[in-house]
Amino acid sequence: MTPSRIAERRRQSPWTGWRLSLIVLGFLVFVAVVFVVYIRSADAEYRVEERAAIAKAKQEAGLKKIDSVSKHVWDDSVWVVEGKDASNTAWFVWERQDGSVKEKVADGLSEDGIRDRFKADRPGKKIVRLLPGWFSEQPAWEIRYIDNPDSKRQAIVFYSFKDGTALKTYNLVS
């Protein structure tokens, strides 16, 4: 054979630039889809419980508009639903395994009120997280804060929802 015939019979590599780009793009799309499916499945149980808490608050507590929903876990797991009824009155509903507790927002300390109370009790401390919860068999506010800025040590304090009295403080060791 002459060299010209060999050159004619040689085939080009199947891994040309555009084919390789197409394979890499397909792999990246596959990874993205797998990631989204994983995140949705990991979060699915929480979202089902959240929707059940909202439905229960609407049905049993008569809420028409839901403003916020959060899960508080301490001694008990409690879903806290904040919303308004048909007369536009703001309510908190604490949903526990043994029943629900419904309180008007106006009858207790609001989020801003509990912030002010905390700042008066512990001036200069930075709040990391503030959420409604359940502590000592009563509705409460949980505040997680930085107790010592030098060591970044944190603490948790519980306040009564009704009157804002400090219930208990836990110092977290890091």
C-alpha positions as CSV (number, residue, x, y, z in Angstrom):
1,M,0.0,0.0,0.0
2,T,1.0,3.4,-0.7
3,P,1.0,6.1,2.0
4,S,-1.9,7.9,0.3
5,R,-4.1,4.9,0.7
6,I,-3.2,4.6,4.4
7,A,-4.1,8.2,4.9
8,E,-7.5,7.7,3.3
9,R,-8.3,4.7,5.4
10,R,-7.4,6.3,8.7
11,R,-10.4,7.3,10.6
12,Q,-10.7,10.4,12.7
13,S,-11.0,10.0,16.5
14,P,-14.6,9.7,17.8
15,W,-13.6,12.1,20.6
16,T,-13.7,15.4,18.7
17,G,-14.1,18.6,20.5
18,W,-17.9,19.0,20.0
19,R,-18.6,15.4,20.9
20,L,-16.5,15.7,24.1
21,S,-18.3,19.0,25.0
22,L,-21.7,17.3,24.5
23,I,-20.7,14.4,26.7
24,V,-19.4,16.7,29.5
25,L,-22.5,18.9,29.2
26,G,-24.8,15.8,29.5
27,F,-22.9,14.6,32.5
28,L,-23.2,18.0,34.2
29,V,-27.0,18.1,33.5
30,F,-27.2,14.6,35.0
31,V,-25.4,15.6,38.1
32,A,-27.6,18.7,38.5
33,V,-30.8,16.6,38.2
34,V,-29.5,14.0,40.7
35,F,-28.7,16.9,43.1
36,V,-32.1,18.5,42.8
37,V,-33.9,15.1,43.3
38,Y,-31.7,14.4,46.4
39,I,-32.4,17.7,48.0
40,R,-36.2,17.4,47.4
41,S,-36.3,13.9,48.8
42,A,-34.2,14.9,51.8
43,D,-36.6,17.8,52.6
44,A,-39.8,15.9,51.7
45,E,-40.7,14.6,55.2
46,Y,-40.2,18.0,56.8
47,R,-42.4,19.7,54.1
48,V,-45.2,17.0,54.6
49,E,-45.2,17.7,58.3
50,E,-45.2,21.4,57.7
51,R,-48.2,21.2,55.4
52,A,-50.0,19.0,57.9
53,A,-49.3,21.6,60.7
54,I,-50.7,24.4,58.4
55,A,-53.8,22.3,57.6
56,K,-54.4,21.5,61.3
57,A,-54.0,25.2,62.3
58,K,-56.5,26.2,59.6
59,Q,-59.0,23.5,60.6
60,E,-58.8,23.4,64.4
61,A,-57.7,27.0,65.2
62,G,-59.6,28.7,62.4
63,L,-56.7,30.5,60.8
64,K,-57.3,31.9,57.4
65,K,-53.9,33.3,56.5
66,I,-50.6,31.8,57.6
67,D,-47.7,34.2,58.2
68,S,-45.0,31.7,59.4
69,V,-44.5,28.1,60.4
70,S,-41.6,26.7,62.4
71,K,-40.7,23.5,64.2
72,H,-39.3,23.8,67.7
73,V,-37.6,20.8,69.2
74,W,-36.6,20.8,72.8
75,D,-38.2,18.3,75.2
76,D,-41.1,17.9,72.8
77,S,-41.4,18.5,69.0
78,V,-43.9,21.4,68.5
79,W,-45.0,23.1,65.4
80,V,-45.6,26.8,65.9
81,V,-48.0,28.4,63.4
82,E,-48.5,32.1,63.3
83,G,-51.4,33.5,61.3
84,K,-54.6,35.5,61.2
85,D,-58.2,34.5,61.5
86,A,-61.2,35.8,59.5
87,S,-61.4,38.9,61.7
88,N,-57.7,39.6,61.0
89,T,-56.7,38.9,64.6
90,A,-53.1,37.6,64.9
91,W,-52.7,34.2,66.6
92,F,-50.0,31.8,67.6
93,V,-50.9,28.1,67.6
94,W,-48.6,25.6,69.2
95,E,-49.3,22.1,67.9
96,R,-48.2,19.3,70.2
97,Q,-48.9,15.6,70.2
98,D,-51.4,15.9,73.0
99,G,-53.3,18.9,71.6
100,S,-53.0,22.5,70.4
101,V,-52.6,25.7,72.3
102,K,-53.9,28.9,70.7
103,E,-52.9,32.3,72.0
104,K,-53.5,35.8,70.6
105,V,-50.3,37.6,69.7
106,A,-51.6,40.6,71.6
107,D,-51.9,38.6,74.8
108,G,-48.2,37.8,74.9
109,L,-44.9,39.4,74.0
110,S,-44.3,40.0,70.3
111,E,-41.0,39.2,68.7
112,D,-40.0,42.9,69.0
113,G,-41.1,42.9,72.6
114,I,-39.0,39.9,73.5
115,R,-36.0,41.4,71.7
116,D,-36.3,44.5,73.8
117,R,-36.7,42.4,77.0
118,F,-33.5,40.4,76.1
119,K,-31.5,43.5,75.3
120,A,-32.5,45.0,78.7
121,D,-31.6,41.7,80.5
122,R,-28.3,41.1,78.6
123,P,-27.0,44.4,77.1
124,G,-24.5,44.0,74.3
125,K,-25.2,40.3,73.6
126,K,-25.8,39.4,70.0
127,I,-28.9,37.3,69.1
128,V,-28.1,34.4,66.8
129,R,-31.6,33.0,66.6
130,L,-35.0,33.9,68.0
131,L,-38.0,31.6,67.6
132,P,-41.3,30.7,69.3
133,G,-41.3,27.4,71.0
134,W,-42.4,25.3,74.0
135,F,-40.6,25.0,77.3
136,S,-41.7,23.8,80.8
137,E,-45.2,22.9,79.5
138,Q,-45.9,26.4,78.3
139,P,-45.5,28.6,75.2
140,A,-42.1,30.3,75.2
141,W,-39.6,32.3,73.2
142,E,-36.2,30.7,72.6
143,I,-33.3,33.0,72.1
144,R,-29.8,31.7,71.2
145,Y,-27.2,34.3,71.6
146,I,-23.4,34.8,71.8
147,D,-22.5,34.9,75.4
148,N,-18.8,35.6,75.1
149,P,-17.7,37.3,71.8
150,D,-14.0,36.4,72.5
151,S,-14.6,32.7,72.6
152,K,-17.8,32.7,70.4
153,R,-19.4,30.7,73.2
154,Q,-23.2,30.6,72.9
155,A,-26.1,30.3,75.3
156,I,-29.9,29.7,75.0
157,V,-32.4,31.5,77.2
158,F,-36.1,30.7,77.3
159,Y,-38.7,33.4,78.1
160,S,-42.4,32.9,78.9
161,F,-44.6,33.9,76.0
162,K,-47.3,35.4,78.2
163,D,-45.3,37.8,80.4
164,G,-41.7,37.6,79.3
165,T,-40.2,36.2,82.5
166,A,-36.9,34.4,82.0
167,L,-37.5,30.7,82.5
168,K,-34.1,29.1,82.1
169,T,-30.7,29.7,80.6
170,Y,-28.4,27.1,79.1
171,N,-24.7,27.8,78.5
172,L,-23.4,25.9,75.5
173,V,-19.9,24.6,75.7
174,S,-18.0,24.5,72.5
